[in-house]
Amino acid sequence: MVLTSSKLCVQVLGHILIPALLLLACTEAPLRMVVDPDLAAMEADYIIFGLTDNVTRGGVREFLLKADTALIFKDSTIVLLRGNVTLTAYNEEVGTEKAVVTSDRGRLDESTNELHAEGNSVLLILADGRRIESYELRYTPDSNLIRSDSSVVIYDGGDVVEGTRFNSDLNFERVNVTNARTRGGTVRF
C-alpha cells in the first residue's frame, strides 16, 4: 500500500490528535473555592462561625455571649459580632440568669467586656418580665450599667413607657428614662 503525504497526514491526525483532543475535553478544570464576596472583603484576621463564649471574672460566670459570626482582629480588643447576637447576664452571687440582650449585630470590647448591641436591640429582665427595646443598647459591667442613647420603649406588663434614652444599674433597681411618656397606666421603676 502506497501512502501519499496527505493520507499519512490524515492517519497521524486520526491516531494522535483526535485522542489528545478527546482527552483534553474529558478532564475537569481545577477546582476553585467559591467565597461570598462580602466574606472575602472582610479584613478580619480570624472569623468564627457559631460563636459561644462564656465570659468569667474571678472564676464566676459574668455572661454568655452568642453570635452567628465573630470577626476578630489581631491588633484590636474589639470583636465585631454579626447575626443573632445574644448576651445572657448572670447574677454573680447565685449564678442564675438575670437578663438577656438580643440584637442584629454588636461590638464586644474584650478589655472591658462592654457590649454595644445594635439593630433591633431588646433587653429582657428575667425577674419581672420587663422588656426594653431600642436601636442600640450598651452593656457596661465595669460601671454596673446598661443604657441606650437612642429612642427607647419599655414594656412593663400591660403598661408602656417611651423615652429618648435610658440607663439602669445591672440589678434594674435604678432605671432612668429621659423625656418619659406613658401610653396609659402606671409603670413601676
Helices and strands as residue ranges (DSSP letters): H 5-12, I 13-17, H 18-26, H 37-41, E 46-57, E 60-72, E 78-90, E 97-109, E 114-125, E 131-140, G 141-143, E 145-148, E 152-156, E 159-163, E 165-169, E 175-178, E 181-182
